[in-house]
């Protein structure tokens, strides 16, 4: 291979890396510790953010998606991955109780898509990585909750820890068979994705989204659904529902105000849509989750 070919290949690789680097966003949202007593049950709960929990002491059982077949036993030292939006129920199994540390984070790419959704990630990580996960989670909690760190250094340090956590998770995961196609298509559809993200609470026409990426309406709809397994309309709706979840859990806005902020002209339409997704009204969702907001 001559020097020009090497330079061209190297340049092309750098361009791809720059695109991916500029598209990845890592954020820490909250974290803490929780103690669950023997035979404690959280009931069915869901969160709009990705969670990692590390069991410091005791044993626990966790079930996903309201299916007993998904039940996992968590032993002391194990770290569990809980995807954003997943329904789960946790139960304490040890007489001495179960103590956790936990964090809620988001790893997104190209305007808000969940980066972890492009990989097959184990729900419980191998015990031999217990120390690495525990140290990373403790480090995030330390920098978030204490210490007189200059803001710039604190921000950079937290980003480094988040990237270290992301790297460890992906090292223990497998690429989805269609992940390369999806990521490549995501970059092509980036202007449309960014527009939906910015205007998720407005009426958006598929024709306008198609124009933003230079495709016909039918072609855009087909490419979008092939990449993300949902239509553009469903993708926008999920953003609206996710924002509604956050406002219900972490704000004091009433239901009418949340409906307005998420793009619904009346709260009854919002309530019907929300209940069709979660089998409970927005008010019930807020009440049920406020009782034990940080259950794991």
GIZI-V570914 format. One record per helix or strand of 3 or more residues. SS is the DSSP state (~ for helix, > for strand). FROM is the first residue (numbers start at 1). LEN is the number of residues. If there is no record, write none. Layout:
ss=SS from=FROM len=LEN
ss=SS from=FROM len=LEN
//
This chain:
ss=~ from=3 len=21
ss=> from=24 len=13
ss=> from=50 len=8
ss=> from=60 len=5
ss=~ from=68 len=3
ss=> from=72 len=3
ss=> from=79 len=4
ss=> from=88 len=5
ss=> from=98 len=12
ss=~ from=115 len=4
ss=~ from=127 len=19
ss=~ from=151 len=21
ss=~ from=179 len=10
ss=~ from=190 len=9
ss=~ from=206 len=7
ss=~ from=217 len=12
ss=~ from=232 len=19
ss=~ from=255 len=7
ss=~ from=267 len=12
ss=~ from=282 len=9
//
